[in-house]
Amino acid sequence: MSVLLAQWALSARGFDPGQIDGIMGRKTAAAVRAFQGKHGLSVTGVLDRATLSALLGNRAPMVTPLPWIEEAKRVMGMHELRDKPRLMAWLRSDGATLGDPAQHPWCGDFVQTAIALGLPDEPIPANPYGSINWLKFGRATEPQFGAVLVFWRGTPGGWQGHVGFYLAEDATHYLVLGGNQSNAVTEARIAKGRLRPGGARWPSTFADPKQGATRRRIDGVAATTNEA
């Protein structure tokens, strides 16, 4: 459990641990070394007592895993064609679904399912399959780890768009965990200028940590401009 919590805390602080899976792999060890170096600790890449104390202390942001992000990560990499039976089973496991992901834009279905399964008491906006309707979700917040981000596509005032979850950012792009990104559940970079006004949302039933941006290098992740 300490590795999983450490991965979440490293990511929230801007140190990329790779996939958050509870496994102490090379990327996690590299992130630990970077954290240790920045905080004046012995640079060993090992989650020793001093490192865990510094990383998971009272001032560490977002140590507790977010249940909707944990749920979304469960289907990371699933493709709408290659993994259709498993993906469709997950999309309908909350009791509602848009239908065949190969036939419909399913970014809203992905966000709805992750929220509904991770936060069963959280109100879901009407017609959650339309990305623009997520502007009515929860309450407004600043872009931060776990927030729902609502984007426009085509024209800023149009109804077409995309919705996903904030993971991190750099100067120009957000790193977004979403569905229907290259026809799969992936992490993708989306230009900051596409975020709709009021387009960062936080669940009403989960305390908003107001932790601010998670800044790190994300230029190695593919950018997307059309998620239809």
C-alpha positions in Angstrom: 0.0 0.0 0.0 2.9 2.4 0.8 4.1 2.2 -2.9 0.6 3.0 -4.2 0.2 5.9 -1.9 3.7 7.1 -2.7 2.9 7.0 -6.4 -0.2 9.1 -6.0 1.7 11.6 -3.8 4.6 11.8 -6.2 2.3 12.5 -9.2 0.4 15.1 -7.2 3.7 16.9 -6.4 4.8 16.9 -10.0 7.1 13.8 -10.0 6.0 11.3 -12.7 6.0 7.8 -11.3 4.7 6.2 -14.5 1.6 4.0 -14.1 0.1 4.2 -10.7 -0.1 0.5 -10.0 1.5 -0.2 -6.6 4.6 -1.6 -8.3 8.1 -0.2 -7.5 9.3 -0.1 -11.1 12.0 2.0 -12.7 9.9 5.1 -13.4 8.7 5.1 -9.8 12.2 4.7 -8.5 13.4 7.6 -10.7 10.6 9.8 -9.4 11.6 8.9 -5.8 15.2 9.8 -6.5 14.1 13.1 -8.0 11.9 13.8 -5.0 14.7 12.9 -2.6 17.2 15.1 -4.4 14.9 18.1 -4.3 14.1 17.7 -0.6 17.7 17.1 0.6 17.2 13.4 1.3 19.7 10.6 0.6 19.2 9.9 -3.1 18.6 6.1 -3.1 15.4 5.6 -5.0 14.1 3.6 -2.0 11.0 4.5 -0.1 12.7 4.5 3.3 11.2 6.0 6.5 12.6 9.5 5.9 11.3 9.6 2.3 7.8 8.3 3.2 7.6 10.8 6.1 8.5 13.7 3.8 6.3 12.5 1.0 3.2 11.4 3.0 3.3 14.0 5.8 0.4 16.3 6.6 1.5 18.8 4.0 1.6 16.2 1.2 -1.2 17.1 -1.3 -3.7 14.5 -2.4 -2.2 11.5 -0.7 -5.5 9.7 -0.5 -6.3 8.1 -3.9 -9.3 9.6 -5.7 -11.9 6.8 -6.2 -13.1 8.0 -9.6 -9.5 8.2 -10.9 -8.7 4.7 -9.5 -11.8 3.4 -11.3 -10.8 5.2 -14.6 -7.3 3.7 -14.4 -8.7 0.2 -14.2 -9.6 0.4 -17.9 -6.5 2.3 -19.1 -5.5 1.1 -22.6 -8.8 -0.5 -23.5 -9.6 0.1 -27.2 -13.1 0.4 -28.6 -12.5 -2.4 -31.2 -9.8 -4.6 -29.8 -11.3 -4.7 -26.3 -14.9 -4.0 -27.2 -16.6 -6.7 -25.0 -14.6 -5.7 -21.9 -14.9 -2.0 -22.5 -18.7 -2.2 -23.1 -19.1 -4.3 -20.0 -17.4 -1.6 -17.9 -19.3 1.2 -19.5 -22.6 -0.4 -18.7 -21.6 -1.6 -15.2 -23.0 1.6 -13.6 -26.5 0.8 -15.0 -26.4 3.2 -18.0 -24.5 3.5 -21.3 -24.6 5.3 -24.6 -24.0 2.0 -26.5 -21.4 0.7 -28.8 -18.2 2.8 -28.3 -17.1 2.1 -31.9 -20.3 3.8 -33.1 -20.7 6.7 -30.7 -18.4 9.4 -29.1 -18.0 7.9 -25.7 -15.8 10.4 -23.7 -18.9 11.4 -21.6 -19.8 7.8 -21.0 -16.3 7.1 -19.8 -16.4 10.0 -17.3 -19.9 9.1 -16.2 -19.0 5.5 -15.5 -15.8 6.4 -13.5 -17.7 8.9 -11.4 -20.8 6.7 -10.9 -18.7 3.7 -9.8 -16.2 5.7 -7.7 -18.7 8.1 -6.1 -22.1 6.3 -6.1 -23.9 9.3 -4.4 -22.5 11.9 -6.7 -25.2 13.6 -8.9 -24.6 13.0 -12.6 -25.6 15.8 -15.1 -28.5 15.3 -17.4 -27.4 13.6 -20.7 -23.8 13.0 -19.5 -22.9 11.7 -23.0 -22.8 15.2 -24.3 -19.4 16.6 -23.1 -20.7 20.2 -22.8 -23.2 19.0 -20.1 -20.4 18.4 -17.7 -20.2 22.1 -17.2 -23.2 21.5 -14.8 -21.3 18.8 -12.9 -20.4 19.3 -9.2 -18.9 22.7 -8.5 -16.3 24.9 -10.2 -12.7 24.5 -9.3 -9.2 25.2 -10.6 -7.5 22.7 -12.9 -6.0 20.2 -10.4 -5.3 16.5 -10.1 -8.6 14.6 -10.5 -10.7 17.5 -11.8 -13.2 17.0 -14.7 -12.1 19.1 -17.6 -14.6 20.2 -20.3 -13.2 21.2 -23.7 -14.6 22.7 -26.9 -13.9 21.2 -30.3 -14.2 23.0 -33.6 -15.4 26.4 -32.4 -15.2 27.8 -28.8 -19.0 28.5 -28.7 -20.1 25.3 -30.3 -21.6 22.2 -28.6 -19.0 19.8 -29.8 -16.2 19.0 -27.4 -14.5 16.5 -25.1 -14.4 15.7 -21.4 -11.8 13.9 -19.3 -9.8 14.0 -16.1 -6.9 16.3 -15.2 -3.6 14.5 -14.4 -1.0 17.3 -14.9 0.0 20.2 -17.1 2.9 22.1 -18.7 3.0 25.6 -20.1 0.7 24.9 -23.0 -1.2 21.7 -22.5 -3.1 19.6 -20.0 -2.4 15.9 -19.5 -5.9 14.3 -19.7 -7.0 10.8 -18.8 -10.0 10.2 -21.0 -12.0 7.8 -23.2 -12.4 8.1 -27.0 -8.8 9.4 -27.2 -7.4 7.7 -30.2 -10.4 5.4 -29.9 -9.2 4.1 -26.5 -8.7 5.0 -22.8 -5.4 6.9 -22.8 -3.5 9.8 -21.5 -3.3 12.7 -24.0 -2.2 16.3 -24.2 -4.9 18.8 -24.9 -4.2 22.5 -25.5 -5.1 24.7 -22.6 -6.8 27.2 -24.9 -9.5 24.6 -25.6 -10.8 24.5 -22.0 -14.3 26.0 -21.8 -14.9 28.9 -19.4 -15.8 27.3 -16.0 -14.6 24.0 -17.5 -12.8 22.6 -14.5 -15.2 20.8 -12.2 -15.0 19.0 -8.9 -17.5 16.4 -7.4 -19.9 18.0 -4.9 -19.7 15.0 -2.6 -15.9 15.0 -2.2 -13.9 17.7 -0.5 -12.1 20.0 -2.8 -8.4 20.0 -1.7 -7.7 23.2 -3.8 -4.2 21.9 -4.3 -3.5 23.8 -7.5 -1.7 22.7 -10.7 0.5 19.6 -11.0 3.3 20.8 -13.3 5.7 18.4 -15.0 7.1 17.5 -18.4 4.4 15.9 -20.5 5.8 16.6 -24.0 6.4 12.9 -24.5 2.7 12.2 -24.6 0.8 12.5 -27.9 -1.3 15.6 -28.4 -4.9 15.4 -29.6 -7.0 18.0 -31.4 -10.0 15.9 -32.5 -11.5 13.3 -30.2 -14.6 12.6 -32.2 
